[in-house]
Structure formats: structure tokens, C-alpha cells
Amino acid sequence: MPGTAPLPKGRIEIDFERCKACELCIPACPKNCIEMGTGTNRQGFAAAVFARPGDCTGCAVCAECCPDVCIQVWR
């Protein structure tokens, strides 16, 4: 339908409490969907956040590079 935005192709969930703020997922995302958050988790880290969900393709590169297995990808 003309004039409507396409639905996102994927989405991710980042485990806020498990993230150790290594920031490897940020440059790994080809669509720049991930940023560092401002809140801190119980470990004292500012965890990554899914900042631009409308751009996610579900490619799973972020999850593959996460050393702490904090990211789940849904397609």
C-alpha cells in the first residue's frame, strides 16, 4: 500500500542484567539499531539497548558477536 511504512523484518531482545557493556554488538549491527543505554544493571554496567527497532532485519550478527549471549533474535 503506498504511503505506509514497511513492517520490521526482525527484532532483538537484549538481556539488560546479563550485558557487560562490551559494545561489540554496536558496530556489528549493519543497520545501527543498537546503542549503549543510560541506566546501569546490577553489575554496574550501562547495558546496550535496542534503539531503532524499525530498522532491524533480524540478521543476527549482533547475537553472534555477543560474548555473553545476551541477545536473542526474532524473525
Buried (B, 14 or more C-beta within 10 A) or exposed (E): EEEEEEEBEBBBEBBBEBBBBBBBBBEBBEBEBBBBBEEEBEEEBBBBBBBBEEBBBEBBBBBEBBEEEBBEBEE
